[in-house]
Amino acid sequence: MKAVLFDLDGTLLSMDQEEFVKRYFHLLTVKFSKEFDTKRIMNGMQQGIYAMVHNNGQFTNCEVFWEAFVNASGYRKEEVEETFLDFYKKEFDDVQNHTSINPAANQIVQWFKNKGYMLILATNPLFPKEATLRRMQWANLKKEDFNEITTYEQYHYCKPNIKYFKEIIDKFQLNPKECIMIGNDVDEDLIIKELGVTTYIVKDHVINKHNKEVRADFYGSLKDLLMKLEHGEVEDV
């Protein structure tokens, strides 16, 4: 193994994703209600997210988001972008109440880092960099510990599109057989197996929307993984 890909939300950052999303959109609505028509803003958000999830790779997720947002909301990017950025610097931190730190997360990151592995935070690139760095802080993670953090500014696909993972692998010229993906979503993270990457599904906050058989190579908690690493069982993750 030479590279480790980590999911963030529900994996390194403990959270109830449903409550997280609800609180996130509530706070965003409150933020924009002061100066904008929130129905138009939320419609723009909905269409922007849809555009990113269905991105064909011709443009970055950031570019397709804003094109869809502008078309759906009727607001120009210049009118609303500053409010979005201000939200991620201020109100977004209130969503942290629906997350918690798992001490094993940073210990696992440090273990792999100290062993010289390439570390990639393969979080679904639906968010701008500012929002991703905030969530990393909530998880007690440092951006300096990762060789790559996937955000909507530079990536052209989203999970569960296999091309998202292929973009990472191609960018760093990785051999899939020498990588492991550590995530919690059966649909979004296990898709990487199609490229030949080893998978570890974290059961702490596992998401299995369609009740599929969990065909991960390994299945356990973050604590289980940390214990294996500390006992020299890395080859038997």
Backbone hydrogen bonds, N-H to C=O, Kabsch-Sander energy under -0.5 kcal/mol:
donor,donor_aa,acceptor,acceptor_aa,energy
2,K,178,E,-3.8
3,A,178,E,-2.0
4,V,118,M,-3.0
5,L,180,I,-3.1
6,F,4,V,-0.5
6,F,120,I,-3.0
7,D,182,I,-2.6
10,G,13,L,-3.1
11,T,8,L,-1.8
12,L,7,D,-0.7
12,L,8,L,-0.6
13,L,8,L,-2.8
14,S,12,L,-0.6
14,S,100,S,-1.5
16,D,98,H,-1.2
17,Q,15,M,-0.9
20,F,16,D,-2.5
21,V,17,Q,-2.7
22,K,18,E,-2.0
23,R,19,E,-2.4
24,Y,20,F,-2.5
25,F,21,V,-2.4
26,H,22,K,-1.9
27,L,23,R,-2.6
28,L,24,Y,-2.1
29,T,25,F,-2.2
30,V,26,H,-2.3
31,K,27,L,-2.4
32,F,28,L,-2.1
33,S,29,T,-1.6
34,K,30,V,-0.5
34,K,31,K,-0.7
35,E,32,F,-1.2
36,F,32,F,-2.6
38,T,36,F,-0.8
41,I,37,D,-2.0
42,M,38,T,-3.0
43,N,39,K,-1.9
44,G,40,R,-2.2
45,M,41,I,-2.4
46,Q,42,M,-2.6
47,Q,43,N,-2.3
48,G,44,G,-2.3
49,I,45,M,-2.7
50,Y,46,Q,-2.1
51,A,47,Q,-2.1
52,M,48,G,-1.8
53,V,49,I,-2.6
54,H,50,Y,-1.7
55,N,52,M,-1.6
57,G,156,H,-0.6
61,N,155,Y,-3.0
62,C,152,Y,-2.3
64,V,60,T,-2.3
65,F,61,N,-2.4
66,W,62,C,-2.2
67,E,63,E,-1.9
68,A,64,V,-2.2
69,F,65,F,-3.0
70,V,66,W,-2.5
71,N,67,E,-2.0
72,A,68,A,-2.2
73,S,69,F,-2.8
74,G,70,V,-2.1
79,E,76,R,-1.2
80,V,76,R,-1.0
80,V,77,K,-0.8
81,E,77,K,-2.6
84,F,80,V,-2.0
85,L,81,E,-2.5
86,D,82,E,-2.3
87,F,83,T,-2.1
88,Y,84,F,-2.0
89,K,85,L,-1.2
90,K,86,D,-1.4
92,F,87,F,-2.8
93,D,90,K,-1.6
94,D,91,E,-2.3
95,V,92,F,-1.8
96,Q,93,D,-1.3
97,N,94,D,-1.1
98,H,95,V,-2.4
99,T,96,Q,-2.2
100,S,14,S,-2.3
102,N,12,L,-0.6
105,A,102,N,-2.2
106,N,102,N,-0.6
107,Q,103,P,-1.3
108,I,104,A,-2.4
109,V,105,A,-2.2
110,Q,106,N,-2.7
111,W,107,Q,-2.0
112,F,108,I,-2.3
113,K,109,V,-2.4
114,N,110,Q,-2.8
115,K,111,W,-1.1
116,G,113,K,-1.7
117,Y,112,F,-2.2
118,M,2,K,-2.8
120,I,4,V,-2.7
120,I,118,M,-0.5
121,L,148,E,-3.1
122,A,6,F,-1.7
122,A,120,I,-1.4
123,T,121,L,-1.7
126,L,124,N,-2.6
127,F,124,N,-0.6
132,T,128,P,-1.7
133,L,129,K,-2.8
134,R,130,E,-1.7
135,R,131,A,-1.7
136,M,132,T,-2.0
137,Q,133,L,-2.0
138,W,134,R,-2.0
139,A,135,R,-1.2
140,N,137,Q,-1.6
141,L,136,M,-2.6
145,D,142,K,-1.6
146,F,143,K,-1.6
147,N,119,L,-2.5
148,E,119,L,-1.2
150,T,121,L,-2.2
151,T,149,I,-0.6
152,Y,127,F,-2.7
154,Q,151,T,-1.1
155,Y,151,T,-1.3
161,N,158,C,-2.1
164,Y,161,N,-1.9
165,F,161,N,-0.7
166,K,162,I,-2.0
167,E,163,K,-2.0
168,I,164,Y,-1.4
169,I,165,F,-2.5
170,D,166,K,-2.8
171,K,167,E,-2.1
172,F,168,I,-1.8
173,Q,170,D,-0.8
174,L,169,I,-2.4
178,E,175,N,-2.8
179,C,176,P,-1.6
180,I,3,A,-1.6
181,M,198,T,-2.8
182,I,5,L,-3.3
182,I,180,I,-0.5
183,G,181,M,-0.6
183,G,200,Y,-2.1
186,V,184,N,-0.6
186,V,207,I,-2.8
189,D,185,D,-2.5
190,L,185,D,-1.0
192,I,189,D,-1.2
193,K,190,L,-2.0
194,E,191,I,-1.7
195,L,192,I,-2.0
196,G,193,K,-1.8
197,V,192,I,-1.2
198,T,179,C,-1.6
200,Y,181,M,-2.8
201,I,218,F,-2.6
202,V,183,G,-3.3
202,V,200,Y,-0.6
203,K,201,I,-0.6
203,K,220,G,-1.9
206,V,203,K,-1.1
207,I,184,N,-3.1
208,N,206,V,-0.5
211,N,208,N,-1.9
215,R,213,E,-1.2
218,F,199,T,-1.6
220,G,201,I,-2.0
225,L,221,S,-2.0
226,L,222,L,-2.6
227,M,223,K,-2.3
228,K,224,D,-2.0
229,L,225,L,-2.3
230,E,226,L,-2.7
231,H,227,M,-1.5
232,G,229,L,-1.5
233,E,228,K,-3.4
236,D,233,E,-2.0
237,V,234,V,-1.3
